[in-house]
Each structure stands twice: as C-alpha cells, then as structure tokens.
Amino acid sequence: MLRALDLPARDFVVFGSGPLLAHNLRTTLGDLEVVARGAAWERLTAMGRPVPAPSGHGQMVRLQIEATDRWLPGFDTDDLIAAAEWHAGIPFAPLAEVRRSKLTTCRPKDRVDLALIDARLAA
C-alpha cells in the first residue's frame, strides 16, 4: 500500500505503530502513519487535501495512509527522517522515538505498545 504511493524514501518516515510491525512486535495495524516533508509531502498533498492534524500540530492528508507534515510538539521532522531505520527498503522511526511519542500520548493502546517496546529494548 505504501509502496504504491511511490513516495521519495528520503522524504518520509513510518511512525506511529508502524515501526512495531517492522520489528515483529505487532502483526496488524489499524492504520499506517507517516511523517513526510519536501517532495513526499508535495506528492501526498497532490493526492489529497491537507486538513488540520487531530493533534492540533501540523497538517494531515488521509489516503490509504495517514500522512502528516510533522509529529507532536518536540519531534522534528528532519531529525525523525534522518534517524530512520530501514526495513525492507522502507524508512521506519526508531523504537526509542516511538516510545517517546507513546509516552507523550499515553492512551490505553499506547500503554500496550509501550510494554512491547520496553521488552524489546530491554532484550
């Protein structure tokens, strides 16, 4: 699904719970979230109209994925993309950054993910 969008790989990173899938900590996702900049963001906004992100921080385009031009406050888009870990040719945010994000939101589903991440990072 993500590959079909043909986004420039150096201009986005899979974030949210997507990295848990890449690390085999999950087998399914409810949605796939990416943080995009530059040419990737331009391509995404050509396919769908940007709307305010639910977090109130940045903009989002909903297609087959949920794409934002920035993550929560305290997360720099360029830094996230630069720190990406590559799995099967796709850039994913490091688990440490996903953990930091999930600590910020701390919803019930985030607590489950935090336990999975903490177990992996402790191994």
Buried (B, 14 or more C-beta within 10 A) or exposed (E): EBEEBEBBBBBBBBBBBBBBBBBEBBEEEEEBBBBBBBEBBEBBBEEBEBEEBEBEBBBBBEEEBBBBBBBBEEBEBEEBBEBBBEBEEBBBBBBEBBBBBBEBEEEEEBEBBBEBBEEBEEE
